[in-house]
Amino acid sequence: MPIVTVSPKYQVVIPREIRESLGLEPGQKVQAFEYEGRVEFVPVRKAKSLRGFARGIDTTVERERDRA
């Protein structure tokens, strides 16, 4: 597990293997938040890039009736 250093300007460098595995590009936005005592970065994806991500999902599950 790579270790990063926080710079005096509170910046960090995301290690190459992590950038490549997540497909991060220079200038891409990530959402940063604190969760259970740690900092997490989540890539912000355009809605268009998410098209078809649920392809093949089983939609035959029983659902609750809509509430009017």
PyMOL commands that place a pseudoatom at each C-alpha (Angstrom):
pseudoatom trace, name=CA, resn=MET, resi=1, chain=A, elem=C, hetatm=0, pos=[0.000, 0.000, 0.000]
pseudoatom trace, name=CA, resn=PRO, resi=2, chain=A, elem=C, hetatm=0, pos=[1.577, 3.273, -1.104]
pseudoatom trace, name=CA, resn=ILE, resi=3, chain=A, elem=C, hetatm=0, pos=[2.167, 6.047, 1.415]
pseudoatom trace, name=CA, resn=VAL, resi=4, chain=A, elem=C, hetatm=0, pos=[1.762, 9.667, 0.324]
pseudoatom trace, name=CA, resn=THR, resi=5, chain=A, elem=C, hetatm=0, pos=[2.907, 12.892, 1.964]
pseudoatom trace, name=CA, resn=VAL, resi=6, chain=A, elem=C, hetatm=0, pos=[0.715, 15.931, 2.527]
pseudoatom trace, name=CA, resn=SER, resi=7, chain=A, elem=C, hetatm=0, pos=[2.530, 19.018, 1.211]
pseudoatom trace, name=CA, resn=PRO, resi=8, chain=A, elem=C, hetatm=0, pos=[2.643, 22.360, 3.059]
pseudoatom trace, name=CA, resn=LYS, resi=9, chain=A, elem=C, hetatm=0, pos=[-0.228, 23.405, 0.749]
pseudoatom trace, name=CA, resn=TYR, resi=10, chain=A, elem=C, hetatm=0, pos=[-2.217, 20.297, 1.823]
pseudoatom trace, name=CA, resn=GLN, resi=11, chain=A, elem=C, hetatm=0, pos=[-1.749, 18.618, -1.564]
pseudoatom trace, name=CA, resn=VAL, resi=12, chain=A, elem=C, hetatm=0, pos=[-1.126, 14.922, -2.179]
pseudoatom trace, name=CA, resn=VAL, resi=13, chain=A, elem=C, hetatm=0, pos=[0.015, 12.996, -5.250]
pseudoatom trace, name=CA, resn=ILE, resi=14, chain=A, elem=C, hetatm=0, pos=[-2.101, 9.966, -6.120]
pseudoatom trace, name=CA, resn=PRO, resi=15, chain=A, elem=C, hetatm=0, pos=[0.311, 7.102, -6.911]
pseudoatom trace, name=CA, resn=ARG, resi=16, chain=A, elem=C, hetatm=0, pos=[0.557, 6.058, -10.567]
pseudoatom trace, name=CA, resn=GLU, resi=17, chain=A, elem=C, hetatm=0, pos=[-0.827, 2.535, -10.068]
pseudoatom trace, name=CA, resn=ILE, resi=18, chain=A, elem=C, hetatm=0, pos=[-3.952, 3.953, -8.408]
pseudoatom trace, name=CA, resn=ARG, resi=19, chain=A, elem=C, hetatm=0, pos=[-4.413, 6.654, -11.074]
pseudoatom trace, name=CA, resn=GLU, resi=20, chain=A, elem=C, hetatm=0, pos=[-4.084, 4.080, -13.821]
pseudoatom trace, name=CA, resn=SER, resi=21, chain=A, elem=C, hetatm=0, pos=[-6.411, 1.523, -12.213]
pseudoatom trace, name=CA, resn=LEU, resi=22, chain=A, elem=C, hetatm=0, pos=[-9.106, 4.199, -11.756]
pseudoatom trace, name=CA, resn=GLY, resi=23, chain=A, elem=C, hetatm=0, pos=[-8.512, 5.742, -15.169]
pseudoatom trace, name=CA, resn=LEU, resi=24, chain=A, elem=C, hetatm=0, pos=[-7.871, 9.194, -13.705]
pseudoatom trace, name=CA, resn=GLU, resi=25, chain=A, elem=C, hetatm=0, pos=[-6.728, 11.916, -16.092]
pseudoatom trace, name=CA, resn=PRO, resi=26, chain=A, elem=C, hetatm=0, pos=[-5.035, 15.263, -15.368]
pseudoatom trace, name=CA, resn=GLY, resi=27, chain=A, elem=C, hetatm=0, pos=[-7.623, 17.902, -14.556]
pseudoatom trace, name=CA, resn=GLN, resi=28, chain=A, elem=C, hetatm=0, pos=[-10.317, 15.348, -13.733]
pseudoatom trace, name=CA, resn=LYS, resi=29, chain=A, elem=C, hetatm=0, pos=[-12.435, 16.166, -10.697]
pseudoatom trace, name=CA, resn=VAL, resi=30, chain=A, elem=C, hetatm=0, pos=[-12.679, 13.927, -7.636]
pseudoatom trace, name=CA, resn=GLN, resi=31, chain=A, elem=C, hetatm=0, pos=[-14.997, 14.303, -4.677]
pseudoatom trace, name=CA, resn=ALA, resi=32, chain=A, elem=C, hetatm=0, pos=[-13.169, 14.382, -1.337]
pseudoatom trace, name=CA, resn=PHE, resi=33, chain=A, elem=C, hetatm=0, pos=[-14.865, 13.596, 1.946]
pseudoatom trace, name=CA, resn=GLU, resi=34, chain=A, elem=C, hetatm=0, pos=[-14.104, 12.412, 5.460]
pseudoatom trace, name=CA, resn=TYR, resi=35, chain=A, elem=C, hetatm=0, pos=[-15.487, 9.004, 6.397]
pseudoatom trace, name=CA, resn=GLU, resi=36, chain=A, elem=C, hetatm=0, pos=[-14.859, 7.223, 9.688]
pseudoatom trace, name=CA, resn=GLY, resi=37, chain=A, elem=C, hetatm=0, pos=[-11.605, 9.067, 10.350]
pseudoatom trace, name=CA, resn=ARG, resi=38, chain=A, elem=C, hetatm=0, pos=[-10.141, 8.825, 6.862]
pseudoatom trace, name=CA, resn=VAL, resi=39, chain=A, elem=C, hetatm=0, pos=[-10.137, 10.862, 3.660]
pseudoatom trace, name=CA, resn=GLU, resi=40, chain=A, elem=C, hetatm=0, pos=[-11.724, 9.272, 0.594]
pseudoatom trace, name=CA, resn=PHE, resi=41, chain=A, elem=C, hetatm=0, pos=[-11.534, 10.478, -2.997]
pseudoatom trace, name=CA, resn=VAL, resi=42, chain=A, elem=C, hetatm=0, pos=[-14.244, 9.390, -5.433]
pseudoatom trace, name=CA, resn=PRO, resi=43, chain=A, elem=C, hetatm=0, pos=[-13.858, 10.135, -9.148]
pseudoatom trace, name=CA, resn=VAL, resi=44, chain=A, elem=C, hetatm=0, pos=[-16.620, 12.386, -10.496]
pseudoatom trace, name=CA, resn=ARG, resi=45, chain=A, elem=C, hetatm=0, pos=[-17.938, 10.855, -13.698]
pseudoatom trace, name=CA, resn=LYS, resi=46, chain=A, elem=C, hetatm=0, pos=[-20.127, 12.525, -16.286]
pseudoatom trace, name=CA, resn=ALA, resi=47, chain=A, elem=C, hetatm=0, pos=[-23.623, 11.031, -16.390]
pseudoatom trace, name=CA, resn=LYS, resi=48, chain=A, elem=C, hetatm=0, pos=[-23.074, 10.117, -20.039]
pseudoatom trace, name=CA, resn=SER, resi=49, chain=A, elem=C, hetatm=0, pos=[-20.113, 7.898, -19.103]
pseudoatom trace, name=CA, resn=LEU, resi=50, chain=A, elem=C, hetatm=0, pos=[-22.356, 5.880, -16.765]
pseudoatom trace, name=CA, resn=ARG, resi=51, chain=A, elem=C, hetatm=0, pos=[-24.709, 4.871, -19.562]
pseudoatom trace, name=CA, resn=GLY, resi=52, chain=A, elem=C, hetatm=0, pos=[-25.164, 1.097, -19.631]
pseudoatom trace, name=CA, resn=PHE, resi=53, chain=A, elem=C, hetatm=0, pos=[-23.280, 0.431, -16.374]
pseudoatom trace, name=CA, resn=ALA, resi=54, chain=A, elem=C, hetatm=0, pos=[-26.153, -1.781, -15.144]
pseudoatom trace, name=CA, resn=ARG, resi=55, chain=A, elem=C, hetatm=0, pos=[-26.400, -3.789, -18.354]
pseudoatom trace, name=CA, resn=GLY, resi=56, chain=A, elem=C, hetatm=0, pos=[-27.247, -7.404, -17.621]
pseudoatom trace, name=CA, resn=ILE, resi=57, chain=A, elem=C, hetatm=0, pos=[-28.750, -6.728, -14.188]
pseudoatom trace, name=CA, resn=ASP, resi=58, chain=A, elem=C, hetatm=0, pos=[-31.695, -8.960, -13.211]
pseudoatom trace, name=CA, resn=THR, resi=59, chain=A, elem=C, hetatm=0, pos=[-34.819, -6.778, -13.324]
pseudoatom trace, name=CA, resn=THR, resi=60, chain=A, elem=C, hetatm=0, pos=[-37.274, -9.575, -12.513]
pseudoatom trace, name=CA, resn=VAL, resi=61, chain=A, elem=C, hetatm=0, pos=[-37.105, -9.012, -8.764]
pseudoatom trace, name=CA, resn=GLU, resi=62, chain=A, elem=C, hetatm=0, pos=[-40.353, -8.455, -6.886]
pseudoatom trace, name=CA, resn=ARG, resi=63, chain=A, elem=C, hetatm=0, pos=[-40.939, -4.776, -6.228]
pseudoatom trace, name=CA, resn=GLU, resi=64, chain=A, elem=C, hetatm=0, pos=[-43.114, -2.869, -3.791]
pseudoatom trace, name=CA, resn=ARG, resi=65, chain=A, elem=C, hetatm=0, pos=[-46.222, -1.227, -5.202]
pseudoatom trace, name=CA, resn=ASP, resi=66, chain=A, elem=C, hetatm=0, pos=[-45.823, 2.468, -5.835]
pseudoatom trace, name=CA, resn=ARG, resi=67, chain=A, elem=C, hetatm=0, pos=[-47.240, 4.665, -3.095]
pseudoatom trace, name=CA, resn=ALA, resi=68, chain=A, elem=C, hetatm=0, pos=[-49.611, 7.321, -4.372]
for i in range(1, 68): cmd.bond("trace and resi %d" % i, "trace and resi %d" % (i + 1))
show_as sticks, trace
zoom trace
